[in-house]
């Protein structure tokens, strides 16, 4: 591919903050991904979605992060279902919706639907996690037919979208999952090209060094201050 100065890919992620049972919670919303047609099929999806989520997970000191996704594209539904932990909904036996899934989805749909361009007139089916008539709030031009939507390599996700979504009306599925240690392991073993593992490991260790090891090192030094930490004085 010839060199060009134009961006070949774009990913719009958003952090949504709210309270759940008087407890603050942050949800990472997987926004719109756009890839230049000339750069497609070059393995960029693992960078745009997975790598960003893993780095945020490391910066969060390995604390699990809730992830949300709104789409009608089977390939994206499958990517989220295969990558993240406790993802709902997805077409797997035993997949279940917890109360936390429901409460987070309600909060997102009540106060944050503008983040993904869903209008006030869209209805949310809480049982199936389907947003009906979703393309009236700024995302109108993104509406696709099932034939136009990119398919997943596994037919279970294609069949799931075909059966659950009304493409003529313009439905979306809202998925909720977690990026945690298990999700990170699956991402590293299944999605990251072998040639990129070393560089990714070094970058991850550097982030952990800054977020975990350095604060401990600075805290153990009782002679110099660091941010809000002050040296202990024995008068």
C-alpha positions as CSV (number, residue, x, y, z in Angstrom):
1,X,0.0,0.0,0.0
2,X,1.4,3.4,-0.9
3,X,2.3,5.9,1.7
4,X,-0.3,8.5,2.6
5,X,-0.7,11.2,5.2
6,X,-4.4,10.7,5.7
7,X,-5.6,8.6,8.7
8,X,-6.4,5.0,7.8
9,X,-8.5,4.2,10.9
10,X,-10.5,6.0,13.5
11,X,-12.0,4.8,16.8
12,X,-14.3,6.9,19.0
13,X,-14.3,5.6,22.5
14,X,-16.2,7.3,25.3
15,X,-16.0,7.0,29.1
16,X,-19.5,7.2,30.7
17,X,-19.6,8.0,34.4
18,X,-22.6,7.6,36.7
19,X,-23.6,6.2,40.0
20,X,-25.0,2.7,40.5
21,X,-26.5,2.1,43.9
22,X,-24.7,5.2,45.3
23,X,-21.4,3.8,44.0
24,X,-19.5,5.6,41.2
25,X,-19.0,3.5,38.1
26,X,-17.2,4.1,34.8
27,X,-18.3,2.3,31.6
28,X,-16.1,2.3,28.5
29,X,-18.3,2.7,25.5
30,X,-17.0,1.2,22.3
31,X,-17.7,3.8,19.8
32,X,-17.8,4.0,16.0
33,X,-14.9,2.4,14.2
34,X,-14.0,3.6,10.7
35,X,-11.2,2.1,8.6
36,X,-10.1,3.2,5.2
37,X,-11.3,0.7,2.5
38,X,-7.7,0.3,1.3
39,X,-6.6,-0.7,4.9
40,X,-9.3,-3.2,5.6
41,X,-8.4,-6.9,6.2
42,X,-5.0,-5.8,7.6
43,X,-5.7,-6.8,11.2
44,X,-6.4,-3.3,12.6
45,X,-9.5,-4.3,14.7
46,X,-7.4,-5.8,17.5
47,X,-5.5,-2.5,17.8
48,X,-8.6,-0.2,17.6
49,X,-10.7,-2.1,20.1
50,X,-8.8,-4.7,22.1
51,X,-5.4,-3.0,22.6
52,X,-7.1,0.3,23.8
53,X,-9.2,-1.6,26.3
54,X,-6.2,-3.6,27.6
55,X,-4.2,-0.5,28.1
56,X,-7.0,1.2,30.0
57,X,-7.4,-1.9,32.1
58,X,-3.7,-1.8,33.0
59,X,-3.9,1.9,33.8
60,X,-6.9,1.1,36.1
61,X,-4.5,-1.1,38.1
62,X,-6.0,-4.4,36.9
63,X,-9.5,-3.5,38.2
64,X,-12.3,-4.8,35.9
65,X,-13.9,-2.2,33.7
66,X,-17.4,-2.4,32.3
67,X,-17.7,-2.1,28.6
68,X,-20.7,-1.2,26.5
69,X,-21.4,-1.7,22.8
70,X,-24.3,-0.6,20.6
71,X,-24.4,-2.1,17.1
72,X,-26.3,-4.0,14.4
73,X,-23.2,-5.4,12.8
74,X,-22.8,-9.2,13.4
75,X,-19.0,-9.0,13.2
76,X,-18.9,-6.4,16.0
77,X,-21.4,-8.4,18.1
78,X,-19.2,-11.4,17.7
79,X,-16.0,-9.5,18.5
80,X,-17.5,-8.2,21.8
81,X,-19.0,-11.6,22.6
82,X,-15.7,-13.4,22.1
83,X,-13.4,-10.9,23.7
84,X,-15.0,-9.6,26.9
85,X,-16.1,-11.4,30.1
86,X,-19.7,-11.8,31.3
87,X,-21.0,-10.3,28.0
88,X,-24.7,-10.1,27.6
89,X,-26.4,-10.7,25.2
90,X,-24.7,-13.3,23.0
91,X,-25.9,-16.5,21.5
92,X,-24.3,-18.9,23.9
93,X,-26.0,-21.5,26.1
94,X,-25.9,-20.4,29.7
95,X,-25.5,-16.7,28.8
96,X,-27.6,-14.8,31.3
97,X,-28.5,-11.2,32.2
98,X,-27.7,-10.2,35.7
99,X,-29.2,-7.4,37.7
100,X,-26.1,-5.4,37.2
101,X,-26.3,-5.7,33.4
102,X,-29.9,-4.5,33.6
103,X,-29.2,-1.5,35.9
104,X,-26.3,-0.3,33.8
105,X,-28.2,-0.6,30.6
106,X,-31.2,1.3,32.1
107,X,-28.8,4.1,33.2
108,X,-27.1,4.3,29.8
109,X,-30.4,4.4,28.0
110,X,-31.9,6.9,30.4
111,X,-29.1,9.5,30.4
112,X,-26.4,8.6,27.8
113,X,-28.1,7.5,24.6
114,X,-26.8,10.7,22.9
115,X,-23.3,9.2,23.2
116,X,-24.2,6.7,20.4
117,X,-26.7,8.7,18.5
118,X,-30.0,7.1,19.6
119,X,-33.0,9.4,19.7
120,X,-35.5,9.8,22.6
121,X,-38.2,8.0,20.6
122,X,-36.2,4.7,20.5
123,X,-37.6,2.0,22.7
124,X,-35.4,-0.3,24.8
125,X,-36.5,-4.0,25.1
126,X,-35.0,-4.9,28.5
127,X,-35.6,-8.6,28.1
128,X,-33.6,-8.9,24.9
129,X,-31.4,-5.8,25.2
130,X,-32.6,-4.6,21.8
131,X,-33.0,-0.9,21.0
132,X,-35.9,-0.6,18.6
133,X,-35.9,2.2,16.0
134,X,-32.4,3.3,17.1
135,X,-31.4,5.4,14.1
136,X,-33.2,8.7,14.7
137,X,-30.8,10.6,17.0
138,X,-27.9,11.6,14.8
139,X,-26.8,8.2,13.5
140,X,-29.4,8.0,10.7
141,X,-26.8,7.5,7.9
142,X,-25.3,4.5,9.7
143,X,-28.4,2.4,9.3
144,X,-27.7,-0.8,7.4
145,X,-29.6,-3.7,5.9
146,X,-28.6,-7.2,7.0
147,X,-27.0,-7.8,3.7
148,X,-24.8,-4.6,4.1
149,X,-23.7,-5.4,7.6
150,X,-20.3,-7.1,7.9
151,X,-20.7,-10.7,8.9
152,X,-18.8,-12.6,11.6
153,X,-16.8,-15.8,10.8
154,X,-19.1,-17.7,13.1
155,X,-22.7,-18.1,11.8
156,X,-24.1,-18.1,15.4
157,X,-23.6,-14.3,15.6
158,X,-24.9,-13.8,12.1
159,X,-28.0,-15.8,12.8
160,X,-28.4,-14.1,16.2
161,X,-28.5,-10.6,14.6
162,X,-30.8,-11.8,11.7
163,X,-33.3,-13.3,14.2
164,X,-33.2,-10.6,16.9
165,X,-32.9,-7.4,15.0
166,X,-35.4,-5.7,12.7
167,X,-33.1,-4.1,10.1
168,X,-35.9,-2.5,8.2
169,X,-37.0,-0.7,11.4
170,X,-33.4,0.0,12.4
171,X,-32.7,-2.0,15.6
172,X,-29.5,-2.2,17.6
173,X,-28.3,-4.6,20.2
174,X,-26.7,-3.1,23.4
175,X,-24.1,-5.4,24.8
176,X,-22.4,-5.1,28.2
177,X,-19.3,-7.0,29.3
178,X,-16.1,-6.6,31.3
179,X,-12.4,-6.2,30.5
180,X,-10.7,-8.2,33.2
181,X,-7.8,-10.6,33.5
182,X,-9.6,-13.4,31.7
183,X,-10.6,-11.1,28.9
184,X,-7.0,-9.8,28.6
185,X,-5.7,-13.4,28.4
186,X,-8.1,-14.2,25.6
187,X,-7.1,-11.1,23.7
188,X,-3.4,-11.8,24.0
189,X,-3.7,-15.5,23.0
190,X,-6.3,-15.2,20.3
191,X,-6.2,-11.8,18.7
192,X,-2.7,-10.3,19.0
193,X,-0.4,-11.3,16.1
194,X,2.6,-13.3,17.4
195,X,5.0,-10.7,16.0
196,X,3.5,-8.0,18.1
197,X,3.4,-9.8,21.5
198,X,6.9,-8.7,22.6
199,X,6.3,-5.0,22.0
200,X,2.8,-5.2,23.6
201,X,4.3,-7.0,26.6
202,X,6.9,-4.3,27.1
203,X,4.3,-1.6,26.8
204,X,2.1,-3.3,29.3
205,X,4.9,-3.7,31.8
206,X,5.8,-0.1,31.4
207,X,2.3,1.0,32.2
208,X,2.2,-1.3,35.3
209,X,5.5,0.1,36.4
210,X,4.1,3.6,36.3
211,X,0.7,2.7,37.9
212,X,1.8,0.1,40.5
213,X,5.5,-0.2,41.2
214,X,6.5,3.5,41.2
215,X,3.9,4.6,43.7
216,X,5.1,1.8,46.1
217,X,8.7,2.9,45.5
218,X,7.9,6.5,46.2
219,X,5.8,5.7,49.2
220,X,8.7,3.8,50.8
221,X,11.0,6.9,50.5
222,X,10.4,8.8,53.8
223,X,12.8,11.6,52.8
224,X,11.1,13.1,49.8
225,X,7.5,14.1,49.1
226,X,5.5,12.8,46.1
227,X,2.2,14.4,45.1
228,X,0.0,14.2,48.1
229,X,2.4,11.9,50.0
230,X,4.5,13.6,52.6
231,X,7.6,12.2,54.3
232,X,7.0,11.1,57.9
233,X,8.7,13.3,60.4
234,X,9.7,11.8,63.8
235,X,9.9,14.9,66.0
